[in-house]
Amino acid sequence: MAEAFEEGVNGIADCGISFLADFWQEKYLREYIRNGGSKIKFVTGRQGSGKTHFLGLMTAVAGEERYKTAQFSAKDIWLHDFKDIYVEILKQCDIMGCLEAVSHQLIEQMGFHFQDIPEGMRFIDYLSQNDSSDAITKREIRALLRKIFLDDPMMDNNFALACSMLTGSILGYPVLEEQNRELLLAWLEGDRSIKLSQLRALDFYPSRITKYNARHMLRSLAELVHMGGYSGLFVTVDDMEILISRSSLEAVHYTKVKREDTYESIRQLIDDIDSMRNIMFVYAFDRELLDNENAGIKSYQALWMRIQNEIVGERFNRFADMIDLDRLAAQEYTPDVIVAMSERMADAQDRVLRPLDRDRAVQLAERARMGALGVPLLIQKTMQGVDTDV
């Protein structure tokens, strides 16, 4: 019964947050970000307020809207060094898939149709088969690779050169040996075990990827994703309250220095975000990260000054960069909505439990205003007869 009910909760939880999710989908994913904009959002709320569910929902919506998505938890990926964030996003984006899509565009620009090339055959072999792999055609391939990558002002020059060579390996020209292909991919992933001297043999003289240039690499990656025919890049980072956790059970433990380095990294991303295109970041954390004056976000004034809301109206502002799901719940979970949600939960398990009546819904609506617990979970517990102090 518990599993069936949990499925019911997940199925109807969107009811309360669709007010925000639908708005983000329309205004950001379909318009602003897709048209070249960039944005950072912060989602907060008390434990159980639905932050993780909301991130999962928006990631699914972004996928439907043709975005490359990356999602991870601060419990698994260190946040104080932006290089680690860039590498994780890169690994989730299938860079070779993006480059293959770009190679298809190049083939079309040369007057051919990539669909006509037999599966497993490279473009240069297809040209040879059709007596078209002459010097002029090869020169045109090189010129288009330069135009697509190296002439793009949004791309880091080293990132662009690596992408140009990797795309050439997909096309079959310029020729790139498998070992060198793996070296380029390792460099893009910030692998410190490779020797830069190995790359110099390819006339490639890059510097190592560090926390200082990783944001420029991310900008280049977002540009590549868009080149590959995607709407953009959508990234979510959950569980940021780990920054102030003192639990010895956590695999990741932040010292004061690492915590402040994380805040500074986010501040720098905020300052750089307008120089990027087609990318959206969403960070999520429990309210404790805001309320803790000594170690939370407010303790790092350089960051807090950039994300605090200057104007707070009576109604929930869906354009705000700091989203409070507790406040959203207080506004959107009316007694009528709660009754409807309980009926859908009951239907999900063939009415084994009865929907809530109006009086119970009024009590839960008042509880929602306290932000003490996510409303879908609160409805579930009430219907199961679990003591919720209502």
Secondary structure, 3 states (H helix, E strand, C coil): CHHHHHHHHHHHCHHHHHHHHHHHHHHHHHHHCCCCCEEEEEEEECCCCCHHHHHHHHHHHHHHCCEEEEEEECCCCCCCCHHHHHHHHHHHCCHHHHHHHHHHHHHHHCCCCHHHCCCCCCHHHHHHHCCCCCHHHHHHHHHHHHHHHHCCCCCCHHHHHHHHHHHHHHHCCCCCCHHHHHHHHHHHCCCCCCCHHHHHCCCCCCCCCCCCCHHHHHHHHHHHHHHCCCCEEEEEEECHHHHHCCCCCCCCCCCHHHHHHHHHHHHHHHHHHHHCCCEEEEEEEECHHHHCCCCCHHHCHHHHHHHCCCCCCCCCCCCCCEEEHHHHHHHHCCHHHHHHHHHHHHHHCCCCCCCCCHHHHHHHHHHHHCCCCCHHHHHHHHHCCCCCCC
